[in-house]
Amino acid sequence: MNLSLHLFKSKLLLRLLAIRVFGTFFAFYIYSRLTTLGDAERYLSAQLDFNPQNLVNRTSFTDLFYALLGSIFPDIIATLIPSLILGFVTYYVFHKSYRCTNKSLFWACMLLPHFVIWSSVAGKEVIAITAFMIVIKSCVDKLVFNKINIPQVAIALVVGLLMRPHYFIPYFILFIGTIVKQDNKLKVAKISQGVSGTLLATVFAVFLAMLAASYGVWINFLNTVMTLSEAYFLSYDADSNRLGIAWSNLSDFLGNIWWGIPTSIVGPTLSESLSKIIFIPIFIEGIISFLLVFYMLRLVLRLSDRESKYRPVIIFGFIPAVIVALVFHYPFGLFNPGSAIRYKQSLAPLFYFYPLLLMAEIRRVKVFSAITMPKFMIKIPRY
């Protein structure tokens, strides 16, 4: 029994590492011939600079990280090492609950082509994704088992904040929501989904009222974000840049959000795909990835209906985190489809792997409990 379980887990690890190796070699030798790999070449050619300030600047930190690897290994190996680390971390996150994981969904998410590519090349994404994988595991461990490795999650949060500060915020919302619920001495009552939805709507209304009251405080920050996001992308002469988007004030931000959010996740629009044939497979993948976000939401909401003890974190932690993630990603995925596809990969642990891990761990608890329970009491959910 132990041997078969060990072999089962070993197969998972070997598959994950095989994907990491394939992704790195494919991106390095094939994908790079079709398009640029972001700043990958620059990171791999960075010079060693041990200036302490490099530890608090995300680009300089990434330069230093790959410069250290590049000083020891050739470029392909320096690229492969962080990719393999992500493979081991993914195994660490899922190996205990893999038997109870929805494997079709797990591999569908793991094998999304651009997730494989951008989590396998030299860059901030592979570092951020690795850190955020640790964060979601910590959240699930705290929620399901009421245990947490504080040094581990602290390091992961710091690395995530450094690499992708705007994506750090939704993960932090999820983390704080989990901690508050689990450590709250006034235990949250088992409330129905309807009451939870009403409370969520009330909280959202209060939040909007607070935004309106503090308009003068945050509007300058939003204008700065809008200016920087537009200038950053349009400063590069890329064929796929979207020019002529009204983007100067709050009304523009809200006016473009209805198409900007889905487009920032999908990547190219339908019209862009029809005019540029290479975008068609990317568009199809983007549609699948976008639909997967909402399918995961549906599964988690169904879980909250069945497992009321987890409902507060799902309603007040996970759902707000996803909403914030979509809104925060939108300005950085609006002006260039390639950049949108690349940046969104840092949200994959939140969008896809947190729901899968949460459902798997809850089911694992049910399966373990069933070993010592009478058969007529056994009820193992299928998510």
TIDREN-276676 format. One record per residue (C-alpha): residue number from 0; residue in one letter; z, x negated, y. Coordinates in Angstrom, 1 decimal. Layout:
BEGIN
   num   residu       zz       xx       yy
   NUM        A        Z        X        Y
...
% end
This chain:
BEGIN
   num   residu       zz       xx       yy
     0        M      0.0      0.0      0.0
     1        N      1.0     -2.8      2.4
     2        L     -2.1     -4.8      1.4
     3        S     -4.4     -1.9      2.0
     4        L     -2.8     -1.2      5.4
     5        H     -3.2     -4.9      6.3
     6        L     -6.9     -4.9      5.3
     7        F     -7.4     -1.6      7.3
     8        K     -5.9     -3.2     10.4
     9        S     -7.8     -6.5      9.8
    10        K    -11.1     -4.5      9.8
    11        L    -10.2     -3.0     13.2
    12        L     -9.5     -6.5     14.6
    13        L    -12.7     -7.9     13.2
    14        R    -14.7     -5.1     14.6
    15        L    -13.2     -5.4     18.0
    16        L    -13.8     -9.1     18.1
    17        A    -17.4     -8.7     16.8
    18        I    -18.0     -6.3     19.7
    19        R    -16.6     -8.9     22.1
    20        V    -18.7    -11.7     20.8
    21        F    -21.9     -9.5     20.7
    22        G    -21.2     -8.3     24.3
    23        T    -20.7    -11.8     25.7
    24        F    -23.8    -13.2     24.0
    25        F    -26.0    -10.2     24.9
    26        A    -24.9    -10.2     28.5
    27        F    -25.2    -14.0     28.8
    28        Y    -28.6    -14.5     27.1
    29        I    -30.4    -11.1     27.4
    30        Y    -28.9     -8.8     30.1
    31        S    -28.8    -11.6     32.6
    32        R    -32.6    -11.9     32.3
    33        L    -33.0     -8.3     33.4
    34        T    -30.5     -8.2     36.3
    35        T    -27.8    -10.2     37.9
    36        L    -24.3    -10.4     36.4
    37        G    -22.4     -9.9     39.6
    38        D    -20.6    -13.1     40.6
    39        A    -20.4    -14.4     37.0
    40        E    -22.5    -17.5     37.7
    41        R    -20.5    -18.4     40.7
    42        Y    -17.2    -18.0     38.8
    43        L    -18.5    -20.3     36.0
    44        S    -19.5    -23.0     38.6
    45        A    -16.4    -22.7     40.7
    46        Q    -14.5    -25.9     41.4
    47        L    -10.8    -26.5     40.6
    48        D     -8.7    -25.8     43.6
    49        F     -4.9    -25.6     43.1
    50        N     -4.2    -24.3     46.5
    51        P     -1.2    -21.9     46.1
    52        Q     -3.0    -19.3     48.3
    53        N     -5.5    -18.9     45.5
    54        L     -2.9    -17.1     43.5
    55        V     -2.8    -14.2     46.0
    56        N     -6.5    -13.8     46.6
    57        R     -8.3    -12.0     43.8
    58        T    -11.7    -13.9     44.2
    59        S    -10.0    -17.3     44.6
    60        F     -7.7    -16.5     41.6
    61        T    -10.8    -15.6     39.5
    62        D    -12.5    -18.8     40.6
    63        L     -9.5    -20.8     39.6
    64        F     -9.2    -19.0     36.2
    65        Y    -12.8    -19.7     35.2
    66        A    -12.8    -23.2     36.8
    67        L     -9.9    -24.1     34.4
    68        L    -11.8    -22.7     31.4
    69        G    -15.0    -24.3     32.6
    70        S    -13.4    -27.7     32.9
    71        I    -12.6    -27.6     29.2
    72        F    -15.3    -25.4     27.6
    73        P    -19.1    -24.9     28.1
    74        D    -20.0    -21.8     30.1
    75        I    -20.6    -19.5     27.1
    76        I    -17.2    -20.3     25.6
    77        A    -15.5    -20.0     29.0
    78        T    -17.0    -16.5     29.2
    79        L    -16.2    -15.6     25.6
    80        I    -12.4    -16.5     25.7
    81        P    -11.3    -13.7     28.2
    82        S    -13.6    -11.3     26.2
    83        L    -11.8    -12.2     23.0
    84        I     -8.4    -11.9     24.6
    85        L     -9.4     -8.3     25.6
    86        G    -10.3     -7.7     21.9
    87        F     -6.9     -8.9     20.8
    88        V     -5.2     -6.9     23.5
    89        T     -7.1     -3.7     22.4
    90        Y     -6.1     -4.4     18.8
    91        Y     -2.5     -4.8     20.0
    92        V     -2.6     -1.5     21.8
    93        F     -4.2      0.6     19.0
    94        H     -3.4     -1.1     15.7
    95        K     -0.3      0.9     14.8
    96        S     -1.8      4.3     15.7
    97        Y     -5.4      3.6     14.7
    98        R     -5.2      5.7     11.5
    99        C     -4.2      8.6     13.6
   100        T     -6.8      7.9     16.3
   101        N     -9.9     10.1     16.8
   102        K    -12.2      7.3     15.6
   103        S    -15.4      8.9     16.6
   104        L    -14.3      9.2     20.2
   105        F    -12.6      5.7     20.1
   106        W    -15.8      4.0     19.1
   107        A    -18.0      6.1     21.3
   108        C    -15.9      4.9     24.3
   109        M    -15.6      1.4     23.1
   110        L    -19.4      1.1     22.5
   111        L    -20.6      2.5     25.8
   112        P    -23.2     -0.2     26.6
   113        H    -22.1     -1.1     30.1
   114        F    -18.5     -1.1     29.1
   115        V    -19.4     -3.7     26.4
   116        I    -21.4     -5.7     28.9
   117        W    -19.0     -5.7     31.9
   118        S    -15.9     -6.3     29.8
   119        S    -17.6     -9.3     28.2
   120        V    -18.9    -11.4     31.2
   121        A    -17.1    -13.7     33.6
   122        G    -15.6    -11.6     36.3
   123        K    -12.7     -9.6     37.6
   124        E    -13.5     -6.6     35.3
   125        V    -12.5     -8.2     32.0
   126        I     -9.2     -9.4     33.5
   127        A     -8.4     -6.0     35.1
   128        I     -9.3     -4.1     32.0
   129        T     -7.1     -6.3     29.9
   130        A     -4.2     -5.8     32.3
   131        F     -4.7     -2.0     32.5
   132        M     -4.8     -1.7     28.7
   133        I     -1.3     -3.1     28.7
   134        V     -0.3     -0.6     31.4
   135        I     -1.5      2.4     29.4
   136        K      0.3      1.2     26.3
   137        S      3.5      0.8     28.2
   138        C      3.2      4.3     29.6
   139        V      2.6      5.8     26.1
   140        D      5.4      3.7     24.6
   141        K      7.8      5.0     27.3
   142        L      6.6      8.6     27.0
   143        V      6.6      8.9     23.2
   144        F      9.2      6.4     22.1
   145        N     11.3      6.0     25.3
   146        K     10.9      2.2     25.1
   147        I      9.1     -0.3     27.4
   148        N      8.6     -4.0     27.6
   149        I      9.5     -4.6     31.3
   150        P      8.2     -8.2     31.6
   151        Q      4.9     -7.3     29.9
   152        V      4.1     -4.3     32.0
   153        A      5.3     -6.0     35.2
   154        I      2.8     -8.9     34.6
   155        A      0.1     -6.4     33.8
   156        L      0.7     -4.4     37.0
   157        V      0.7     -7.5     39.1
   158        V     -2.5     -8.7     37.6
   159        G     -4.1     -5.3     38.0
   160        L     -3.0     -5.1     41.6
   161        L     -4.5     -8.5     42.3
   162        M     -7.8     -7.9     40.6
   163        R     -8.5     -4.3     41.6
   164        P     -6.0     -3.1     44.2
   165        H     -7.6      0.3     44.8
   166        Y     -7.8      1.0     41.1
   167        F     -4.2     -0.2     40.6
   168        I     -3.0      2.9     42.5
   169        P     -3.9      5.6     39.9
   170        Y     -2.4      3.4     37.1
   171        F      0.7      3.1     39.2
   172        I      0.8      6.9     39.7
   173        L      0.7      7.3     36.0
   174        F      3.3      4.7     35.4
   175        I      5.7      6.1     38.0
   176        G      5.2      9.6     36.7
   177        T      6.1      8.5     33.2
   178        I      9.2      6.6     34.3
   179        V     10.5      9.4     36.5
   180        K     10.0     12.0     33.8
   181        Q     11.6      9.9     31.1
   182        D     14.5      8.6     33.1
   183        N     15.3     11.7     35.0
   184        K     18.8     12.7     34.2
   185        L     18.0     16.3     35.1
   186        K     15.8     16.9     32.1
   187        V     12.6     18.8     32.9
   188        A     12.7     22.3     31.3
   189        K     10.0     23.3     28.9
   190        I      7.8     25.2     31.3
   191        S      4.6     26.9     30.4
   192        Q      1.1     25.6     31.3
   193        G      0.8     28.5     33.8
   194        V      3.9     27.5     35.6
   195        S      2.9     23.8     35.5
   196        G     -0.4     24.7     37.0
   197        T      1.3     26.7     39.8
   198        L      3.7     23.8     40.5
   199        L      0.8     21.4     40.6
   200        A     -1.1     23.6     43.0
   201        T      2.0     23.8     45.1
   202        V      2.5     20.1     45.1
   203        F     -1.2     19.7     46.0
   204        A     -0.8     22.1     48.9
   205        V      2.2     20.3     50.2
   206        F      0.3     17.0     49.8
   207        L     -2.6     18.4     51.9
   208        A     -0.1     19.6     54.6
   209        M      1.5     16.1     54.7
   210        L     -2.0     14.6     55.1
   211        A     -2.8     17.0     57.9
   212        A      0.5     16.1     59.6
   213        S      0.0     12.4     59.3
   214        Y     -3.7     12.4     60.2
   215        G     -3.3      9.8     62.9
   216        V     -1.7      7.4     60.5
   217        W     -4.2      7.3     57.7
   218        I     -7.5      8.2     59.4
   219        N     -7.9      4.6     60.8
   220        F     -7.4      3.2     57.3
   221        L    -10.0      5.6     55.8
   222        N    -12.5      4.6     58.6
   223        T    -11.9      1.0     57.8
   224        V    -12.5      1.6     54.0
   225        M    -15.7      3.5     54.8
   226        T    -16.9      0.7     57.1
   227        L    -16.1     -2.1     54.7
   228        S    -17.6     -0.3     51.6
   229        E    -20.9      0.4     53.4
   230        A    -21.1     -3.1     54.9
   231        Y    -20.3     -4.8     51.7
   232        F    -23.0     -3.2     49.6
   233        L    -25.7     -2.9     52.3
   234        S    -25.3     -6.5     53.2
   235        Y    -27.1     -7.4     50.0
   236        D    -30.9     -6.8     49.9
   237        A    -30.9     -4.9     46.6
   238        D    -33.8     -2.7     45.6
   239        S    -31.5      0.0     44.4
   240        N    -29.4      0.3     47.6
   241        R    -29.0      3.8     49.0
   242        L    -29.9      3.7     52.7
   243        G    -29.5      6.4     55.2
   244        I    -26.3      8.0     53.9
   245        A    -24.3      9.6     56.7
   246        W    -21.1      7.6     56.6
   247        S    -19.1      7.2     59.7
   248        N    -16.2      9.7     59.8
   249        L    -14.0     12.0     57.7
   250        S    -16.6     14.8     57.7
   251        D    -19.1     12.4     56.2
   252        F    -16.6     11.3     53.5
   253        L    -15.9     14.9     52.6
   254        G    -19.5     16.0     52.9
   255        N    -20.8     13.5     50.5
   256        I    -17.9     13.8     48.0
   257        W    -19.5     16.6     46.0
   258        W    -22.4     14.4     44.8
   259        G    -20.8     11.1     45.4
   260        I    -18.0     11.4     42.8
   261        P    -20.3     12.2     39.9
   262        T    -23.0      9.7     41.1
   263        S    -20.4      6.9     41.4
   264        I    -19.6      7.4     37.7
   265        V    -23.1      8.1     36.4
   266        G    -24.8      5.4     38.4
   267        P    -28.4      6.2     39.2
   268        T    -29.4      9.7     40.1
   269        L    -32.0     11.7     38.3
   270        S    -34.6     11.1     41.0
   271        E    -33.9      7.4     41.0
   272        S    -34.2      7.3     37.2
   273        L    -37.6      9.1     37.3
   274        S    -38.9      6.7     39.9
   275        K    -37.6      3.6     38.1
   276        I    -38.0      3.7     34.4
   277        I    -35.4      1.1     33.6
   278        F    -32.7      3.5     35.0
   279        I    -33.4      6.2     32.5
   280        P    -31.2      4.8     29.6
   281        I    -28.5      3.9     32.2
   282        F    -28.7      7.5     33.6
   283        I    -28.3      8.9     30.0
   284        E    -25.3      6.6     29.4
   285        G    -23.8      7.6     32.7
   286        I    -24.0     11.3     32.0
   287        I    -22.3     10.7     28.6
   288        S    -19.5      8.6     30.2
   289        F    -19.0     11.2     33.0
   290        L    -18.8     14.1     30.4
   291        L    -16.4     12.1     28.4
   292        V    -14.0     11.9     31.3
   293        F    -13.8     15.7     31.4
   294        Y    -13.7     16.0     27.6
   295        M    -10.7     13.7     27.5
   296        L     -9.1     15.9     30.2
   297        R     -9.7     19.0     28.1
   298        L     -8.1     17.3     25.0
   299        V     -5.1     16.2     27.0
   300        L     -4.6     19.7     28.5
   301        R     -4.8     21.2     25.0
   302        L     -2.2     18.6     23.9
   303        S      0.1     19.7     26.8
   304        D     -0.2     23.3     25.6
   305        R      0.9     22.3     22.1
   306        E      3.5     19.6     23.1
   307        S      5.5     21.0     26.0
   308        K      7.8     17.9     26.1
   309        Y      4.8     15.8     27.3
   310        R      3.5     18.4     29.7
   311        P      5.2     17.2     32.9
   312        V      3.7     13.7     32.7
   313        I      0.3     15.1     31.8
   314        I      0.3     17.6     34.6
   315        F      2.0     15.5     37.3
   316        G      1.1     12.0     36.2
   317        F     -2.1     11.8     34.3
   318        I     -4.2     14.5     36.0
   319        P     -3.3     13.3     39.6
   320        A     -4.0      9.7     38.5
   321        V     -7.5     10.7     37.3
   322        I     -8.2     12.7     40.5
   323        V     -7.1      9.7     42.6
   324        A     -9.2      7.3     40.5
   325        L    -12.3      9.4     41.0
   326        V    -11.8      9.7     44.8
   327        F    -10.9      6.0     45.2
   328        H    -13.9      4.9     43.2
   329        Y    -16.3      7.1     45.1
   330        P    -16.8      5.0     48.2
   331        F    -17.4      1.9     46.1
   332        G    -20.0      3.6     43.8
   333        L    -21.9      5.4     46.5
   334        F    -24.3      2.8     47.9
   335        N    -25.5      0.9     44.8
   336        P    -25.7      2.3     41.3
   337        G    -25.4     -1.1     39.6
   338        S    -22.1     -1.8     41.5
   339        A    -20.9      1.7     40.6
   340        I    -21.4      1.1     36.9
   341        R    -19.7     -2.3     37.1
   342        Y    -16.7     -1.3     39.1
   343        K    -15.9      1.9     37.1
   344        Q    -15.2     -0.1     34.0
   345        S    -11.8     -0.9     35.3
   346        L    -11.0      2.8     35.0
   347        A    -12.0      3.0     31.3
   348        P     -8.4      2.5     30.1
   349        L     -7.2      5.4     32.2
   350        F    -10.2      7.7     31.6
   351        Y    -10.7      7.2     27.9
   352        F     -8.1      5.0     26.1
   353        Y     -4.9      6.5     27.5
   354        P     -5.7     10.0     26.2
   355        L     -6.8      8.6     22.8
   356        L     -3.7      6.4     22.5
   357        L     -1.3      9.2     23.6
   358        M     -2.8     11.7     21.1
   359        A     -2.8      9.1     18.3
   360        E      0.8      8.0     18.9
   361        I      2.1     11.6     19.0
   362        R      0.2     12.3     15.8
   363        R      1.6      9.1     14.2
   364        V      5.1     10.4     15.0
   365        K      4.3     13.7     13.3
   366        V      2.9     11.9     10.2
   367        F      5.9      9.6     10.0
   368        S      8.3     12.5     10.3
   369        A      6.4     14.4      7.6
   370        I      7.4     11.8      5.1
   371        T     11.0     13.0      5.1
   372        M     10.4     16.7      5.9
   373        P     10.0     19.6      3.4
   374        K      6.4     20.5      2.9
   375        F      6.7     24.0      4.4
   376        M      8.0     22.4      7.7
   377        I      5.1     19.9      8.0
   378        K      2.6     20.7     10.8
   379        I      0.5     17.8     11.8
   380        P     -1.7     18.6     14.8
   381        R     -5.4     17.6     15.0
   382        Y     -6.5     16.6     18.5
% end
